[in-house]
Amino acid sequence: MNKIQKAREMMREELDKDEELKYGYQSNIAMILHDRYGITDYKKRNEAANEILKLIFETKGDPIHWNKLS
């Protein structure tokens, strides 16, 4: 495992354990989607933020172990 993979794994584990941290990351991404790209639908914006988090931190065979964020 290289350094990037290890860092992603560590972040994924921390996000799985810490609901507030996870919510903070999702909220920051959601606000960028709102402010810069005009996505005003709350559910759509949060779903997109969740998908982005999964894309960054999920690895093949090792999914993120959290429920869909609201």
PyMOL Python script that loads the backbone (N, CA, C, O; Angstrom):
from pymol import cmd

cmd.read_pdbstr("""\
ATOM      1  N   MET A   1       0.852  -1.181   0.000  1.00  0.00           N
ATOM      2  CA  MET A   1       0.000   0.000   0.000  1.00  0.00           C
ATOM      3  C   MET A   1       0.898   1.246   0.000  1.00  0.00           C
ATOM      4  O   MET A   1       1.811   1.365   0.818  1.00  0.00           O
ATOM      5  N   ASN A   2       0.624   2.170  -0.931  1.00  0.00           N
ATOM      6  CA  ASN A   2       1.428   3.392  -0.978  1.00  0.00           C
ATOM      7  C   ASN A   2       0.897   4.440   0.011  1.00  0.00           C
ATOM      8  O   ASN A   2      -0.122   4.221   0.665  1.00  0.00           O
ATOM      9  N   LYS A   3       1.589   5.566   0.115  1.00  0.00           N
ATOM     10  CA  LYS A   3       1.242   6.596   1.097  1.00  0.00           C
ATOM     11  C   LYS A   3      -0.149   7.178   0.869  1.00  0.00           C
ATOM     12  O   LYS A   3      -0.884   7.441   1.822  1.00  0.00           O
ATOM     13  N   ILE A   4      -0.499   7.375  -0.378  1.00  0.00           N
ATOM     14  CA  ILE A   4      -1.827   7.928  -0.700  1.00  0.00           C
ATOM     15  C   ILE A   4      -2.919   6.945  -0.292  1.00  0.00           C
ATOM     16  O   ILE A   4      -3.912   7.343   0.317  1.00  0.00           O
ATOM     17  N   GLN A   5      -2.749   5.687  -0.615  1.00  0.00           N
ATOM     18  CA  GLN A   5      -3.735   4.676  -0.236  1.00  0.00           C
ATOM     19  C   GLN A   5      -3.875   4.601   1.283  1.00  0.00           C
ATOM     20  O   GLN A   5      -4.984   4.493   1.808  1.00  0.00           O
ATOM     21  N   LYS A   6      -2.754   4.659   1.976  1.00  0.00           N
ATOM     22  CA  LYS A   6      -2.777   4.599   3.440  1.00  0.00           C
ATOM     23  C   LYS A   6      -3.503   5.818   4.018  1.00  0.00           C
ATOM     24  O   LYS A   6      -4.283   5.684   4.962  1.00  0.00           O
ATOM     25  N   ALA A   7      -3.253   6.995   3.461  1.00  0.00           N
ATOM     26  CA  ALA A   7      -3.924   8.213   3.932  1.00  0.00           C
ATOM     27  C   ALA A   7      -5.432   8.133   3.686  1.00  0.00           C
ATOM     28  O   ALA A   7      -6.227   8.513   4.546  1.00  0.00           O
ATOM     29  N   ARG A   8      -5.816   7.641   2.520  1.00  0.00           N
ATOM     30  CA  ARG A   8      -7.251   7.495   2.222  1.00  0.00           C
ATOM     31  C   ARG A   8      -7.895   6.502   3.177  1.00  0.00           C
ATOM     32  O   ARG A   8      -9.013   6.715   3.647  1.00  0.00           O
ATOM     33  N   GLU A   9      -7.182   5.414   3.463  1.00  0.00           N
ATOM     34  CA  GLU A   9      -7.700   4.411   4.391  1.00  0.00           C
ATOM     35  C   GLU A   9      -7.881   5.016   5.788  1.00  0.00           C
ATOM     36  O   GLU A   9      -8.897   4.784   6.443  1.00  0.00           O
ATOM     37  N   MET A  10      -6.896   5.788   6.235  1.00  0.00           N
ATOM     38  CA  MET A  10      -6.981   6.413   7.547  1.00  0.00           C
ATOM     39  C   MET A  10      -8.160   7.386   7.613  1.00  0.00           C
ATOM     40  O   MET A  10      -8.903   7.394   8.594  1.00  0.00           O
ATOM     41  N   MET A  11      -8.332   8.200   6.580  1.00  0.00           N
ATOM     42  CA  MET A  11      -9.460   9.138   6.549  1.00  0.00           C
ATOM     43  C   MET A  11     -10.790   8.397   6.536  1.00  0.00           C
ATOM     44  O   MET A  11     -11.723   8.776   7.243  1.00  0.00           O
ATOM     45  N   ARG A  12     -10.875   7.341   5.733  1.00  0.00           N
ATOM     46  CA  ARG A  12     -12.111   6.554   5.666  1.00  0.00           C
ATOM     47  C   ARG A  12     -12.450   5.998   7.049  1.00  0.00           C
ATOM     48  O   ARG A  12     -13.605   6.050   7.472  1.00  0.00           O
ATOM     49  N   GLU A  13     -11.452   5.468   7.753  1.00  0.00           N
ATOM     50  CA  GLU A  13     -11.686   4.918   9.088  1.00  0.00           C
ATOM     51  C   GLU A  13     -12.146   5.995  10.065  1.00  0.00           C
ATOM     52  O   GLU A  13     -13.049   5.761  10.868  1.00  0.00           O
ATOM     53  N   GLU A  14     -11.530   7.170   9.998  1.00  0.00           N
ATOM     54  CA  GLU A  14     -11.922   8.254  10.894  1.00  0.00           C
ATOM     55  C   GLU A  14     -13.324   8.769  10.576  1.00  0.00           C
ATOM     56  O   GLU A  14     -14.098   9.060  11.488  1.00  0.00           O
ATOM     57  N   LEU A  15     -13.650   8.882   9.305  1.00  0.00           N
ATOM     58  CA  LEU A  15     -14.992   9.320   8.919  1.00  0.00           C
ATOM     59  C   LEU A  15     -16.041   8.299   9.359  1.00  0.00           C
ATOM     60  O   LEU A  15     -17.152   8.674   9.734  1.00  0.00           O
ATOM     61  N   ASP A  16     -15.696   7.019   9.315  1.00  0.00           N
ATOM     62  CA  ASP A  16     -16.615   5.975   9.779  1.00  0.00           C
ATOM     63  C   ASP A  16     -16.884   6.103  11.274  1.00  0.00           C
ATOM     64  O   ASP A  16     -17.993   5.819  11.728  1.00  0.00           O
ATOM     65  N   LYS A  17     -15.891   6.523  12.038  1.00  0.00           N
ATOM     66  CA  LYS A  17     -16.002   6.589  13.494  1.00  0.00           C
ATOM     67  C   LYS A  17     -16.609   7.898  14.003  1.00  0.00           C
ATOM     68  O   LYS A  17     -17.235   7.916  15.063  1.00  0.00           O
ATOM     69  N   ASP A  18     -16.433   8.972  13.271  1.00  0.00           N
ATOM     70  CA  ASP A  18     -16.773  10.299  13.780  1.00  0.00           C
ATOM     71  C   ASP A  18     -17.868  10.956  12.937  1.00  0.00           C
ATOM     72  O   ASP A  18     -17.600  11.514  11.873  1.00  0.00           O
ATOM     73  N   GLU A  19     -19.096  10.881  13.429  1.00  0.00           N
ATOM     74  CA  GLU A  19     -20.250  11.438  12.710  1.00  0.00           C
ATOM     75  C   GLU A  19     -20.112  12.940  12.479  1.00  0.00           C
ATOM     76  O   GLU A  19     -20.481  13.429  11.411  1.00  0.00           O
ATOM     77  N   GLU A  20     -19.598  13.669  13.438  1.00  0.00           N
ATOM     78  CA  GLU A  20     -19.465  15.119  13.292  1.00  0.00           C
ATOM     79  C   GLU A  20     -18.447  15.480  12.221  1.00  0.00           C
ATOM     80  O   GLU A  20     -18.675  16.396  11.431  1.00  0.00           O
ATOM     81  N   LEU A  21     -17.337  14.773  12.190  1.00  0.00           N
ATOM     82  CA  LEU A  21     -16.329  14.999  11.157  1.00  0.00           C
ATOM     83  C   LEU A  21     -16.905  14.707   9.779  1.00  0.00           C
ATOM     84  O   LEU A  21     -16.726  15.483   8.840  1.00  0.00           O
ATOM     85  N   LYS A  22     -17.591  13.588   9.669  1.00  0.00           N
ATOM     86  CA  LYS A  22     -18.210  13.191   8.403  1.00  0.00           C
ATOM     87  C   LYS A  22     -19.231  14.237   7.952  1.00  0.00           C
ATOM     88  O   LYS A  22     -19.264  14.616   6.782  1.00  0.00           O
ATOM     89  N   TYR A  23     -20.055  14.695   8.882  1.00  0.00           N
ATOM     90  CA  TYR A  23     -21.066  15.699   8.561  1.00  0.00           C
ATOM     91  C   TYR A  23     -20.407  17.009   8.132  1.00  0.00           C
ATOM     92  O   TYR A  23     -20.898  17.687   7.229  1.00  0.00           O
ATOM     93  N   GLY A  24     -19.292  17.365   8.782  1.00  0.00           N
ATOM     94  CA  GLY A  24     -18.576  18.583   8.409  1.00  0.00           C
ATOM     95  C   GLY A  24     -18.035  18.515   6.991  1.00  0.00           C
ATOM     96  O   GLY A  24     -18.151  19.482   6.237  1.00  0.00           O
ATOM     97  N   TYR A  25     -17.449  17.391   6.622  1.00  0.00           N
ATOM     98  CA  TYR A  25     -16.950  17.220   5.256  1.00  0.00           C
ATOM     99  C   TYR A  25     -18.097  17.287   4.251  1.00  0.00           C
ATOM    100  O   TYR A  25     -17.996  17.964   3.228  1.00  0.00           O
ATOM    101  N   GLN A  26     -19.189  16.580   4.550  1.00  0.00           N
ATOM    102  CA  GLN A  26     -20.332  16.577   3.639  1.00  0.00           C
ATOM    103  C   GLN A  26     -20.904  17.992   3.495  1.00  0.00           C
ATOM    104  O   GLN A  26     -21.232  18.424   2.390  1.00  0.00           O
ATOM    105  N   SER A  27     -21.020  18.693   4.595  1.00  0.00           N
ATOM    106  CA  SER A  27     -21.579  20.051   4.567  1.00  0.00           C
ATOM    107  C   SER A  27     -20.717  21.012   3.764  1.00  0.00           C
ATOM    108  O   SER A  27     -21.238  21.826   3.001  1.00  0.00           O
ATOM    109  N   ASN A  28     -19.413  20.925   3.927  1.00  0.00           N
ATOM    110  CA  ASN A  28     -18.517  21.800   3.164  1.00  0.00           C
ATOM    111  C   ASN A  28     -18.609  21.532   1.664  1.00  0.00           C
ATOM    112  O   ASN A  28     -18.633  22.469   0.865  1.00  0.00           O
ATOM    113  N   ILE A  29     -18.660  20.282   1.288  1.00  0.00           N
ATOM    114  CA  ILE A  29     -18.802  19.940  -0.132  1.00  0.00           C
ATOM    115  C   ILE A  29     -20.149  20.415  -0.649  1.00  0.00           C
ATOM    116  O   ILE A  29     -20.237  20.976  -1.741  1.00  0.00           O
ATOM    117  N   ALA A  30     -21.201  20.191   0.136  1.00  0.00           N
ATOM    118  CA  ALA A  30     -22.548  20.601  -0.276  1.00  0.00           C
ATOM    119  C   ALA A  30     -22.625  22.116  -0.490  1.00  0.00           C
ATOM    120  O   ALA A  30     -23.274  22.576  -1.429  1.00  0.00           O
ATOM    121  N   MET A  31     -21.970  22.885   0.371  1.00  0.00           N
ATOM    122  CA  MET A  31     -22.016  24.341   0.217  1.00  0.00           C
ATOM    123  C   MET A  31     -21.242  24.808  -1.008  1.00  0.00           C
ATOM    124  O   MET A  31     -21.639  25.783  -1.647  1.00  0.00           O
ATOM    125  N   ILE A  32     -20.150  24.135  -1.351  1.00  0.00           N
ATOM    126  CA  ILE A  32     -19.446  24.472  -2.593  1.00  0.00           C
ATOM    127  C   ILE A  32     -20.363  24.203  -3.784  1.00  0.00           C
ATOM    128  O   ILE A  32     -20.421  24.998  -4.722  1.00  0.00           O
ATOM    129  N   LEU A  33     -21.078  23.080  -3.743  1.00  0.00           N
ATOM    130  CA  LEU A  33     -22.000  22.762  -4.825  1.00  0.00           C
ATOM    131  C   LEU A  33     -23.105  23.818  -4.926  1.00  0.00           C
ATOM    132  O   LEU A  33     -23.552  24.152  -6.023  1.00  0.00           O
ATOM    133  N   HIS A  34     -23.534  24.329  -3.801  1.00  0.00           N
ATOM    134  CA  HIS A  34     -24.567  25.375  -3.788  1.00  0.00           C
ATOM    135  C   HIS A  34     -23.999  26.712  -4.270  1.00  0.00           C
ATOM    136  O   HIS A  34     -24.534  27.331  -5.190  1.00  0.00           O
ATOM    137  N   ASP A  35     -22.915  27.144  -3.639  1.00  0.00           N
ATOM    138  CA  ASP A  35     -22.386  28.480  -3.904  1.00  0.00           C
ATOM    139  C   ASP A  35     -21.764  28.628  -5.292  1.00  0.00           C
ATOM    140  O   ASP A  35     -21.945  29.653  -5.948  1.00  0.00           O
ATOM    141  N   ARG A  36     -21.044  27.624  -5.732  1.00  0.00           N
ATOM    142  CA  ARG A  36     -20.319  27.744  -6.999  1.00  0.00           C
ATOM    143  C   ARG A  36     -21.054  27.165  -8.192  1.00  0.00           C
ATOM    144  O   ARG A  36     -20.826  27.584  -9.327  1.00  0.00           O
ATOM    145  N   TYR A  37     -21.934  26.204  -7.945  1.00  0.00           N
ATOM    146  CA  TYR A  37     -22.572  25.519  -9.070  1.00  0.00           C
ATOM    147  C   TYR A  37     -24.093  25.639  -9.061  1.00  0.00           C
ATOM    148  O   TYR A  37     -24.765  25.075  -9.925  1.00  0.00           O
ATOM    149  N   GLY A  38     -24.638  26.368  -8.093  1.00  0.00           N
ATOM    150  CA  GLY A  38     -26.054  26.686  -8.089  1.00  0.00           C
ATOM    151  C   GLY A  38     -26.990  25.517  -7.825  1.00  0.00           C
ATOM    152  O   GLY A  38     -28.165  25.575  -8.190  1.00  0.00           O
ATOM    153  N   ILE A  39     -26.495  24.466  -7.203  1.00  0.00           N
ATOM    154  CA  ILE A  39     -27.379  23.338  -6.863  1.00  0.00           C
ATOM    155  C   ILE A  39     -28.121  23.717  -5.589  1.00  0.00           C
ATOM    156  O   ILE A  39     -27.546  23.706  -4.501  1.00  0.00           O
ATOM    157  N   THR A  40     -29.395  24.050  -5.728  1.00  0.00           N
ATOM    158  CA  THR A  40     -30.158  24.554  -4.597  1.00  0.00           C
ATOM    159  C   THR A  40     -31.013  23.488  -3.922  1.00  0.00           C
ATOM    160  O   THR A  40     -31.445  23.676  -2.784  1.00  0.00           O
ATOM    161  N   ASP A  41     -31.261  22.387  -4.597  1.00  0.00           N
ATOM    162  CA  ASP A  41     -32.051  21.313  -3.995  1.00  0.00           C
ATOM    163  C   ASP A  41     -31.221  20.622  -2.908  1.00  0.00           C
ATOM    164  O   ASP A  41     -30.179  20.029  -3.187  1.00  0.00           O
ATOM    165  N   TYR A  42     -31.703  20.709  -1.673  1.00  0.00           N
ATOM    166  CA  TYR A  42     -30.983  20.203  -0.503  1.00  0.00           C
ATOM    167  C   TYR A  42     -30.643  18.714  -0.629  1.00  0.00           C
ATOM    168  O   TYR A  42     -29.494  18.319  -0.430  1.00  0.00           O
ATOM    169  N   LYS A  43     -31.624  17.906  -0.953  1.00  0.00           N
ATOM    170  CA  LYS A  43     -31.384  16.459  -1.047  1.00  0.00           C
ATOM    171  C   LYS A  43     -30.405  16.117  -2.169  1.00  0.00           C
ATOM    172  O   LYS A  43     -29.496  15.307  -1.988  1.00  0.00           O
ATOM    173  N   LYS A  44     -30.601  16.733  -3.311  1.00  0.00           N
ATOM    174  CA  LYS A  44     -29.715  16.480  -4.451  1.00  0.00           C
ATOM    175  C   LYS A  44     -28.278  16.897  -4.120  1.00  0.00           C
ATOM    176  O   LYS A  44     -27.328  16.190  -4.456  1.00  0.00           O
ATOM    177  N   ARG A  45     -28.131  18.033  -3.466  1.00  0.00           N
ATOM    178  CA  ARG A  45     -26.809  18.548  -3.098  1.00  0.00           C
ATOM    179  C   ARG A  45     -26.112  17.623  -2.102  1.00  0.00           C
ATOM    180  O   ARG A  45     -24.920  17.349  -2.246  1.00  0.00           O
ATOM    181  N   ASN A  46     -26.838  17.140  -1.098  1.00  0.00           N
ATOM    182  CA  ASN A  46     -26.250  16.243  -0.112  1.00  0.00           C
ATOM    183  C   ASN A  46     -25.936  14.873  -0.698  1.00  0.00           C
ATOM    184  O   ASN A  46     -24.936  14.257  -0.332  1.00  0.00           O
ATOM    185  N   GLU A  47     -26.776  14.396  -1.599  1.00  0.00           N
ATOM    186  CA  GLU A  47     -26.483  13.130  -2.279  1.00  0.00           C
ATOM    187  C   GLU A  47     -25.206  13.257  -3.106  1.00  0.00           C
ATOM    188  O   GLU A  47     -24.374  12.350  -3.119  1.00  0.00           O
ATOM    189  N   ALA A  48     -25.061  14.379  -3.790  1.00  0.00           N
ATOM    190  CA  ALA A  48     -23.853  14.604  -4.593  1.00  0.00           C
ATOM    191  C   ALA A  48     -22.622  14.695  -3.688  1.00  0.00           C
ATOM    192  O   ALA A  48     -21.570  14.145  -4.015  1.00  0.00           O
ATOM    193  N   ALA A  49     -22.747  15.381  -2.563  1.00  0.00           N
ATOM    194  CA  ALA A  49     -21.629  15.484  -1.622  1.00  0.00           C
ATOM    195  C   ALA A  49     -21.240  14.106  -1.102  1.00  0.00           C
ATOM    196  O   ALA A  49     -20.053  13.801  -0.984  1.00  0.00           O
ATOM    197  N   ASN A  50     -22.219  13.281  -0.795  1.00  0.00           N
ATOM    198  CA  ASN A  50     -21.955  11.928  -0.322  1.00  0.00           C
ATOM    199  C   ASN A  50     -21.252  11.106  -1.397  1.00  0.00           C
ATOM    200  O   ASN A  50     -20.316  10.363  -1.098  1.00  0.00           O
ATOM    201  N   GLU A  51     -21.690  11.233  -2.626  1.00  0.00           N
ATOM    202  CA  GLU A  51     -21.052  10.509  -3.729  1.00  0.00           C
ATOM    203  C   GLU A  51     -19.600  10.951  -3.911  1.00  0.00           C
ATOM    204  O   GLU A  51     -18.731  10.125  -4.190  1.00  0.00           O
ATOM    205  N   ILE A  52     -19.336  12.239  -3.755  1.00  0.00           N
ATOM    206  CA  ILE A  52     -17.970  12.755  -3.873  1.00  0.00           C
ATOM    207  C   ILE A  52     -17.090  12.175  -2.767  1.00  0.00           C
ATOM    208  O   ILE A  52     -15.964  11.752  -3.025  1.00  0.00           O
ATOM    209  N   LEU A  53     -17.603  12.155  -1.534  1.00  0.00           N
ATOM    210  CA  LEU A  53     -16.835  11.568  -0.434  1.00  0.00           C
ATOM    211  C   LEU A  53     -16.519  10.101  -0.702  1.00  0.00           C
ATOM    212  O   LEU A  53     -15.398   9.645  -0.474  1.00  0.00           O
ATOM    213  N   LYS A  54     -17.511   9.375  -1.185  1.00  0.00           N
ATOM    214  CA  LYS A  54     -17.281   7.966  -1.495  1.00  0.00           C
ATOM    215  C   LYS A  54     -16.248   7.814  -2.604  1.00  0.00           C
ATOM    216  O   LYS A  54     -15.384   6.940  -2.533  1.00  0.00           O
ATOM    217  N   LEU A  55     -16.329   8.641  -3.605  1.00  0.00           N
ATOM    218  CA  LEU A  55     -15.379   8.583  -4.712  1.00  0.00           C
ATOM    219  C   LEU A  55     -13.949   8.806  -4.215  1.00  0.00           C
ATOM    220  O   LEU A  55     -13.023   8.133  -4.668  1.00  0.00           O
ATOM    221  N   ILE A  56     -13.770   9.729  -3.302  1.00  0.00           N
ATOM    222  CA  ILE A  56     -12.439  10.047  -2.797  1.00  0.00           C
ATOM    223  C   ILE A  56     -11.918   8.974  -1.838  1.00  0.00           C
ATOM    224  O   ILE A  56     -10.763   8.562  -1.939  1.00  0.00           O
ATOM    225  N   PHE A  57     -12.759   8.524  -0.914  1.00  0.00           N
ATOM    226  CA  PHE A  57     -12.261   7.695   0.176  1.00  0.00           C
ATOM    227  C   PHE A  57     -12.567   6.204   0.074  1.00  0.00           C
ATOM    228  O   PHE A  57     -11.949   5.405   0.777  1.00  0.00           O
ATOM    229  N   GLU A  58     -13.494   5.816  -0.773  1.00  0.00           N
ATOM    230  CA  GLU A  58     -13.828   4.406  -0.897  1.00  0.00           C
ATOM    231  C   GLU A  58     -12.867   3.736  -1.867  1.00  0.00           C
ATOM    232  O   GLU A  58     -12.548   4.294  -2.917  1.00  0.00           O
ATOM    233  N   THR A  59     -12.414   2.561  -1.524  1.00  0.00           N
ATOM    234  CA  THR A  59     -11.547   1.811  -2.413  1.00  0.00           C
ATOM    235  C   THR A  59     -12.217   0.507  -2.778  1.00  0.00           C
ATOM    236  O   THR A  59     -13.064   0.011  -2.035  1.00  0.00           O
ATOM    237  N   LYS A  60     -11.849  -0.046  -3.905  1.00  0.00           N
ATOM    238  CA  LYS A  60     -12.448  -1.298  -4.375  1.00  0.00           C
ATOM    239  C   LYS A  60     -12.270  -2.368  -3.306  1.00  0.00           C
ATOM    240  O   LYS A  60     -11.160  -2.606  -2.829  1.00  0.00           O
ATOM    241  N   GLY A  61     -13.359  -2.998  -2.943  1.00  0.00           N
ATOM    242  CA  GLY A  61     -13.316  -4.052  -1.949  1.00  0.00           C
ATOM    243  C   GLY A  61     -13.308  -3.554  -0.516  1.00  0.00           C
ATOM    244  O   GLY A  61     -13.320  -4.363   0.412  1.00  0.00           O
ATOM    245  N   ASP A  62     -13.288  -2.245  -0.309  1.00  0.00           N
ATOM    246  CA  ASP A  62     -13.289  -1.694   1.039  1.00  0.00           C
ATOM    247  C   ASP A  62     -14.198  -0.475   1.067  1.00  0.00           C
ATOM    248  O   ASP A  62     -13.723   0.661   1.078  1.00  0.00           O
ATOM    249  N   PRO A  63     -15.510  -0.711   1.079  1.00  0.00           N
ATOM    250  CA  PRO A  63     -16.460   0.412   1.009  1.00  0.00           C
ATOM    251  C   PRO A  63     -16.496   1.232   2.297  1.00  0.00           C
ATOM    252  O   PRO A  63     -16.104   0.774   3.370  1.00  0.00           O
ATOM    253  N   ILE A  64     -16.970   2.429   2.149  1.00  0.00           N
ATOM    254  CA  ILE A  64     -17.221   3.273   3.318  1.00  0.00           C
ATOM    255  C   ILE A  64     -18.399   2.660   4.065  1.00  0.00           C
ATOM    256  O   ILE A  64     -19.392   2.271   3.450  1.00  0.00           O
ATOM    257  N   HIS A  65     -18.292   2.574   5.365  1.00  0.00           N
ATOM    258  CA  HIS A  65     -19.297   1.895   6.183  1.00  0.00           C
ATOM    259  C   HIS A  65     -20.241   2.873   6.868  1.00  0.00           C
ATOM    260  O   HIS A  65     -20.487   2.769   8.070  1.00  0.00           O
ATOM    261  N   TRP A  66     -20.761   3.810   6.112  1.00  0.00           N
ATOM    262  CA  TRP A  66     -21.730   4.708   6.727  1.00  0.00           C
ATOM    263  C   TRP A  66     -22.981   4.751   5.888  1.00  0.00           C
ATOM    264  O   TRP A  66     -22.971   4.502   4.683  1.00  0.00           O
ATOM    265  N   ASN A  67     -24.045   5.074   6.565  1.00  0.00           N
ATOM    266  CA  ASN A  67     -25.316   5.226   5.865  1.00  0.00           C
ATOM    267  C   ASN A  67     -25.274   6.510   5.064  1.00  0.00           C
ATOM    268  O   ASN A  67     -24.437   7.382   5.296  1.00  0.00           O
ATOM    269  N   LYS A  68     -26.174   6.606   4.134  1.00  0.00           N
ATOM    270  CA  LYS A  68     -26.284   7.819   3.338  1.00  0.00           C
ATOM    271  C   LYS A  68     -26.461   9.010   4.268  1.00  0.00           C
ATOM    272  O   LYS A  68     -27.317   8.995   5.154  1.00  0.00           O
ATOM    273  N   LEU A  69     -25.666  10.018   4.067  1.00  0.00           N
ATOM    274  CA  LEU A  69     -25.748  11.203   4.898  1.00  0.00           C
ATOM    275  C   LEU A  69     -26.960  12.029   4.495  1.00  0.00           C
ATOM    276  O   LEU A  69     -27.362  12.039   3.332  1.00  0.00           O
ATOM    277  N   SER A  70     -27.528  12.711   5.461  1.00  0.00           N
ATOM    278  CA  SER A  70     -28.713  13.521   5.155  1.00  0.00           C
ATOM    279  C   SER A  70     -28.350  14.961   4.980  1.00  0.00           C
ATOM    280  O   SER A  70     -29.221  15.790   4.718  1.00  0.00           O
TER     281      SER A  70
END
""", "prot")
cmd.dss("prot")
cmd.show_as("cartoon", "prot")
cmd.util.cbc("prot")
cmd.orient("prot")
